[in-house]
């Protein structure tokens, strides 16, 4: 995963430290890695990512044990829990820094229950020299497609990185897991992509993209893509809708 400055390097070191502790803990074997950091570490994405996201694929009765194991890890690593959710295992962790103005917090987010259509596979993550159970790329892509609108509907928030990732996955010719989209949204693929197209056209601005992506991608890459990112993403979505219509003879 790329880093843009020394602050990013320190944050990445903490991400990797926590990830290794989780992956090496046999009691946390049902946590499967996902999200932007997983995609970046697996080589599917070319940006920096700041959080650790997992699907929990075990039984609900094991959630309390998962929380206990995670808190042991945090304590052993000297991490302070700044905040946590009472509904799902979600933690905001503070790590020590010399400069109080620098980034010093990382988030761990665990989804339960995960979509039953998610597909996982063991992936070698060279940065930590581990083979880790992760969402496969088609599942990552599908969940990222859904995340853009879902984030807005749940939290009234917009993440420019969602648009960048969708563009990147389309641009590189990755396939998406259709069943994940249908399960998470209850929509047909055509309905879903039309909604996503409308959402991006209405809500995504250059300002939003600038603010969110500036700290996450290399400047030269940012300069190349910032003015065309929205338009190209809408182009990919329009092409996908047309392809689906042809398949359905609409």
N, C-alpha and C positions, 0 to 999 in steps of 0.2 A: 504494500500500500504506500502510495506516495506521501511525502511530507513536504510542506512549503516553507517551514522555518523551524528554529530550535524549539519553540513552544509546542509545535505539532509533534516534534520528535519525543518530547517528554510525555505528552499525552498518549502517543502511540505506544510508548514503552509501558505505560500503566495499563492500557487496553490489553496488550499482549500478556502482561503479567497476570491480570485477572483471568483472561481467557485460558491460559495454560493451567491455572489452578482449577478452573471449572472442568476443563477437558480431562485432566488427570485424576479427577475425583470420581471414583467408581459409583458413588452414591448419586451422582448427577448425570448418569449415563443417558437419561431420558430427556436431557436438554439438547436440542438439535439447533445448530447455528443457522442464522439467517440474516437478512437485512443488508444494508450498504457496506458495513465492515466485512461481512462474510463474502459479499460479491467482489469487493476490492481485493481481499486477501486471496481469493480463488482465481483472480486474474480476469474477472468478467467486467470490471469497472475501473476507470482510470481517475478516480478522485479520492480525496481524503475523506474519512468518515470518523465520527467521534463517539459513537455509542456501540454497545453490545446488545444484540437482539437474539432471542431464542424462542423456539416452539417447545412447549413441554408436552411430550407424547405419552406420559404415564397416566396413572389413575389420579382422580381428584383427591382421594384420601392421602396421597403422598405429598400434597402441596406443603403441608406443615413441615415435613422432613426436608423438602427442598429449601424452604426458608431457613431452617436451622443450619443446613450445610453451607449455604451461601453466606450467612452471617459469620460462621466460623472462618471462612475464607477471607472475608473483609477484615475481620479482627487480626488474623494472622499476617495480613499484608499491611496493616497499619492504616486502613482506610476508615474514614468516618462516614457514617450514614447520615446525610443531611436531611433526607426525606425518603419516605417509602409509602407505597400504596397499601391500603388494607384489603383491597378487592383482589388484586393480582400481585404476583411477585414483581414488583418494580421498585428500583432503588436509584437514588441520586447519591453518588459517592464523592466525597472530597478527599483528594490526595494532597500530600504536603508539597508546597512550592516556596521558593525563596521570595518571589515577587508576588505580593498579594493581588496585583492587578492582572496577573496572567490567568489563563484558563486553568482551573483546578478541580473541575467536576466532570465526572463521567456517569452516564446513565446505563443501567441494565434493565432491559424490558423483556418480560417473559409472557408469551401468549398461551392462554389455556381457555377453552380447548382450541387447538389448531384446526384449520379446515381439514376435513377428512380426505380431500382431494390432493393435499400436499404430497409431493414425492421427494424423498430424501436419498442421498447417496454419500458414501465416504469420499472425501476430497482431501488431497494432500495440500496442507497450508504450509508452504515453504518458510514463511516468515517465522513460524513457531516450531517448525519441524515436527508437525503432528498430522495424523490422519484424523479428520473430524467429520462426524455426521452433519451434513448441511442440506438445506433445500437444494434441489438441482436447479439449473439455470432457468428452465421453463417455469418452475414454481416460483423462483425469485421474480422473474419477469411478470408473471400474472399477478402476484401480490403487490408488486410495485405499481402496476397499472391501476389496481383497485385503490391503492393507498392515497393517490392524489385527491380523489373526491371524498373518500372515506375520512381522511384527516379533516377536511373542511366541514363535513356533516357532523362529525363527532365533537370536534374542538374549535370549529370556526377558525381554523388556521390553514395556511398555505405554505408549502415548502417548495422552493424553486428547484431543489435537488431532485424532487420527484420527476419533474419535467426533464431535467438533464438525464436522469437514469433511463426514463422511457425512451428518449431520443437515442441514447447510446445503445440500448438493447435492440431497438429497431434498426439502427444504422449498421450494427454488426450482424444482422440477420438471425438473431436468436428467436426461437419459437417460444410461445407462451402456453401455459397449461390452461386449456379452455375450461376444464371442470372447476378449477379454483375460482375463476371469474364468475361462473354460473352459481356456484355454491355461495360465494360471499355476497353476491349482489341480487340473486334471484332474477336476473335479466338474461335475455338472449344476448349473444355476442354483438349483434348489430345494434340492439338497444343500448347496450353498455358503451360501445365505442362512440355512438352518437352523443350520449350523455357526457362522456369524457371530452369529446371534441368541443361541445358547447361550453363545458366548464373551463377548459383551458383558454378558449377564445374570449370568454367573458372575464375571467378572474386573474389570469396570468399577465403581468406587465413586465417590462424591461427592468423596472425598479426592483420588483420582487426577485427576479432572477439575479440581478446584480448583487443585492444584499445577501442572498443566501449562498451564491456560488463563489463569490470572490474569495472567501477563506478556504474553499474546498478543492479548487482546481488550479493548475499552473497558470500563471498570467498569460502566457502565449496562447495556451489552449482557450482560456477565457476570452481573450481578445478576438480570436478567430471565430468563435461561435456565438457570442452574446447577442449580436444583432439579428441572427437568423434562427436561433434556437426555437423560439415559439413557432415561427412560420414553418420550419422544417418538421417539427413535431406534429403540427396540424396536417401537414402533407402526408406524413406516415399514417396518421389516423384515417384520413380520407381514403387513402389507398387501401387500407385494411377494410374499411366499410365497403368499398366497391368490390373488393375481392370476395367478401362474405356474401354480398348480394348476388354476385355471379354464381357462387356455389349453391345458393338457395333459389336461383332462377327468379330473382325479384326484379 
